[in-house]
């Protein structure tokens, strides 16, 4: 079964193991209706859904209704970009890729550690916003030949108005960052794996939570090479016809690479 999920509607394509005939319907998006549909199907059931914002939610809601669920990587599904595009067509193409074994799964889990990703993402948004307003403040000061540690002398009414807004945003950023840091410290008491990660040199409370939230289950990496590639710490060889064409970066996780580079 392949499902193309949207906020307002969903397309469901399905077939049996012994038949290449694909049936597809398009109905209003409803998890409860989808669960009923899956429950009525007989035999073993393999369900695939493309990775998207609601993918983790759908994984948790539907995993008990099928024998195997695959949240697949849309980056790899280039077949979906060929030809006309509708939800029903996308569901049928996704079904074709599933039956051919061409889908690349994206990791999802019901483990409580995965819920920490929301905290990590919220923290990264706060930091990104804080860096932006601090850069804005520095840019105004540089416009008068001052560094970021100095203050404007006899600022104009316009500069005063702008700087008040920026300073207020920076103050709010510092408060929010402190709030998140306190939360990260408390998480180490609730999750032993986070506490253990902090024993690694260079890994603090924030870095430990980031690693635990992204990785969740280290057993999903079949070798240390796959792990290093996922962290962006190694490059892939480019070889064709016995000739080396240099190296290329893998599609890595930027959060993990940042954590380990910062630790180093």
N, C-alpha and C positions, 0 to 999 in steps of 0.2 A: 504494500500500500504506500502510495506517495501522496503527501498533502502539501498543497501550496496555500499557505495561511496568510490572510490579510486581516486588517482590522474589521472590515465589514462583511467579508465573504471568504469562503474556503472552497478549493477544488480538490476532490478526492479521486485519485486514479488507482485502480486495482486490477489484478489478474491472478490466476492460479499458477502453480509451479509447472503444470502440464500444458498450459495454453498461453499463446502469445497475444490473444485477444484482450485488449485493454478497455475497460469500461470506466467512464469518468463522469462525475456529477459536480455541479457547482451550486452551493447552498449558502445560506447565511452562516457566518462564523459563529460557532458555539461549541465550547469544549464538551458540554454535557451531551449534545447531539453526536459529536464525534465519538465519545465513549460508547454511546448506544450502538453506533454503527460498527465499531470495532468488536463489541461484545457479540454481535449477531453473526460475525464471520466465523466459520468453522476451520479447524485445523490450526497449524502453526502460522503465526503472523509476524511479518517483518515490516516495520513502518519506518519511513524516512521523511524528514523535514529539513528544509534548508536552515542554516544558522541565521538567526535574526534576533532582534531585541526580545521577543517573547519566547525564544527557543528554550531557555532553561525552565520557564514556567510550563510550557507544553511538555517538556521531558518529564517533569515531576508528575504532571496530571495524567499522562497517558502511558507511562512505563509499565503499569500493572495490567494493562489491557492488551498488551502484545508480548510475544516471546522475545523480540529483539527490536530496539529502537535505535535508529541512526540519525544523529543531527549532522548533516554533511556540510562541507566547506563550499560555499557558493563560488569562491574564487576559482575552484577547479572545474566547475560545471560550465565549461565554455559552450557546450552544445545548446544550452538554454538561450544563448544570445543569437543563435542562427534562426533566420526565418521570422514569421509573424509571432507576436507575443500576446497571449491572453493567459488568464489564470489556469484555464483548462489545458491549454497547450503546454504551459510550464509544468503542470502536474504530470502530464503524460510523458514529457521528456525526462522529468525527474524519475519517474517510474522506470523508464527505459535504462537510465544510468544505474539504477538500483539493481535491476535484473541482470545487467551486464557486469556487475561487480566493479563499477568504475567510480564509485563514490568514495570520498575521503572523509572519514568521520571527524567531527569536532568533539573534544572531550566535554561531557556533561555528567553530573553526579547529583545524587540526593544527599551527599555528605554535608554536614552542617558547616564545614569549612568554606564551602563554595558561597555561602551567604556573606562571607567577609568581603567578597569582591565589590559589593555595593559600598562598603565603608571605604575600601581602597580607592574606588573610582570617585567617591565624594571628596576624599582627601586630595586626590590629584587635581580635581577641578578647583578646589580652594587654593591650592598652591599656584596653579596656572593663572588664576585671577589675581592673586597677590603679586606675582612676578610682573604681570602686565601693568598694574597700577604703580608699582615701584619704578618700573621703566619709564612710565609717563612722567613721574615726578623728576626723575633724573634728566629726562629730555628737556624739561622746562628749565632746570637749573643750568644745564650745559648751554642752553641758548643765551645765558648771561655770563658764560665763562666760569661757572661755579661747578664744584663737584657735588656728589650726592650727600655729603656730610654737612654742607654749608646751607645757609638760608638766604633768601632774597633780601636785599637791603632796599627799603622803601619800594615795595612791590606796588604795581599799578592795581587799580580796582579789578581789572579783568584777571590778572594773575592771582590776586587774593581769592577771588571767587572760585577759580579753577583749583587752586591748591587746597582750599578748604574741603572741597569734594574729594580730592585725591587722598588727603590726610585722613579723612573720615573712613574711606574705603580701606586704607592701610591698617588703621586701628581695628576695624572689623575683621580684616584678614588675620591679624595677629591673635585676636580672640578665638576665631574659628580654628586656627592651626593649633593653639594650645588645647582647645577642646578635643580635637582629634588625637593629639599626642597622649592625653590622659586616657582616652579610650584604647589606644594601642597598648599602653602599659597594663591596663586591666585585662586585656585579652590574653596576655601571657599567663595569667593566673587560671583562666578557664580552659585553655588549649595547651596541653603539654608539648605538642610539636612546636608551637611558637616559642615556648620557653627554651626548648632544646636548640632551636635555630639561633637563638641569641648567644649561645656559647661559641659560635663560629666567629673568629676574629673579624672585626669590621661590620658585623651584622647587628644592628640595634633593634629596638622594639618595632620601629616603622618598617624596616627592611624585612624583619622576620614575618610580620603580618602579610606583607606583600607577597613573599615567597609562598607562604602557606595558602593564601587565597588563590593564587594563580595555579599552583601545582596540585593541591588537594591530595592527589594520590600519586606518589612517585613511581609506583609500579606500572603506570601507563606508558613509561618510556622503556622501550625494549632493550636499550643499550645506553652506555654513557655517551656515545657519539650522538645519538638522537637527543639526549638531554642537552649537550653542549651546543648543538645546532639550534635547539629551541630557545636557548639563552642568547644566541647571537655571538657566541664566543669562539666559533670556528667558521671557516669558509669552505664552500664546496668546490671541488676541482671541476674544471671544464675541459674535457678531453674528447676528441673526435678523430678517428682515423690514426690513432697513435700519436697525435699531436696535442700538446697542451696549450690551451687558449686562456690560461690564467685561472682565476678563482672568482666565485660569485658569492654574495651574501645570501644566506637562507632567509626564508620568511620567519623571522624570530619574534619573540615576545619582548617588546621594548621595556616593559616594567622590570622583568628579570635582568635584562642586560644593564639597565640603570642601577639596579641594586648591587650587582656584583662589581661593576666598574667603580661605584661609590665606595664599596667595601675595600677594594684594592687600593 
